[in-house]
Amino acid sequence: MSFKLNTAEILGTSSDHVVDIGHGIFINTQMVDSFQQLKHEADVAGFDICIASGFRNFERQLHIWNAKFNGLRPILDRHQRSIDTSSLSEWEIVQAILTYSALPGTSRHHWGTDIDIYDKNAVPSDYQLQLVPSEYHQGPFNALSNWIIKNSHKFGFYLPYQSNNAGVAPEPWHISYQPLSSMYQDRLKQDPQCLIDCLSQSNIAGKQSILENLEYILTHYVFNISSPNGITL
């Protein structure tokens, strides 16, 4: 697979690389066929894979980040408990957010290669999706989770957040199309300055702490993920 990646795609400031596959869900144009194949095989196995979140641009990720930093949305720890940030430093708040929310400009959802999925067949139509580990380990999506672990690699997908040793908490709902996402990740590694410039020009909350600790953030929260074979990189 060979095509040119531009900085805007890497940072989520462009949507030229994604396409609407229905219900306002956008994914990378280069992975549509593979996703449809995955969805078809899952359907044969009795699952109705739906996407809860696909492409998410920089501005949307920035909105989520700033809302959490400013106390307008809860920040959860690895046990799904809300964190009291009143006594935390700016840098500690940044780290707490990074457990479940990516730094704008580094989210894998920017690339359109990563999606959050659930099984529509497993829940009633009025079910309120939470995207928490308990839904996928003991809850309604446990069967889908097990099927994804065993079968997603056949279609080029894997789970990048499945290790407790990584900075980001495990996310059994988050799958990535490896042939593309590895290319985006490598490009970001090669050109971190584009991220620095983007963040410097933004109104991101906690900017000073983020920029001062950006190398640490990239090492521990962006590039420290599980590989397709389940080993933390």
C-alpha positions, 0 to 999 in steps of 0.5 A: 500500500503506497500513497502520500500522507500530508501533515493535515491528515496526520494532525486531523486538520483535514478530512480529505482522506475520509468518507461517510459510510452512513449515519455520519460515521467517517473512516479512511477511504483506504480501509472501507473494503477491509472494514466491510469484510470484517463486518460481513464475517462478524455478521455471519458469526452473529454480530452486528458491528457498529461504529460508535466513533470513527474519524474525529478531527482536531477541533473535536478532540480539542473540545473534548480535551479542554472540557476535561481540563476545565472540569466540564467533563469528568476525568476517569481513572483506570477503575472508571472513578471520577478524579478530583483535580482540585489538588492536582498540578497542571501536568498531573491533570494532563497525565490524568486526561491522557489515560483515556483521551488523546492529545489533540493532534495525536489521536489515532481517530484523526487518521480515520484508521481507528474506530470504536465498535460495539455489537448492536445485536447484543443490546436493546435499541435504547441502550446507552453505550458507555465504552468502558472495559466492563461492557467488553469483559463481562458485559453485553459485548464480551462475545464480540470482544473475544471474536475480535481478538481471534479474528480481526487480524484476518482483515488487517485490524488489531487492538492498539490499546490492550496492555496495562503497561501502556500509558493509555488504559486498555480499550477493548472497543478500539480497533485499528487498521494496521496497514494504514495506521502504522504509516500515519504513526511512523510519519508523526514520529518522523515529524514531531515539529508539525505537532509542536507548531499546531499545538503552539498555535491552538488554544489548548488548555495546559499548553505550557505543561504539554509543550514542556513534556511533549517528548514524554507524552509521545513516548508514553502515551502516543507511541507506547502501544500494543503491536499487532501481535499483542506486544507493547511497542 
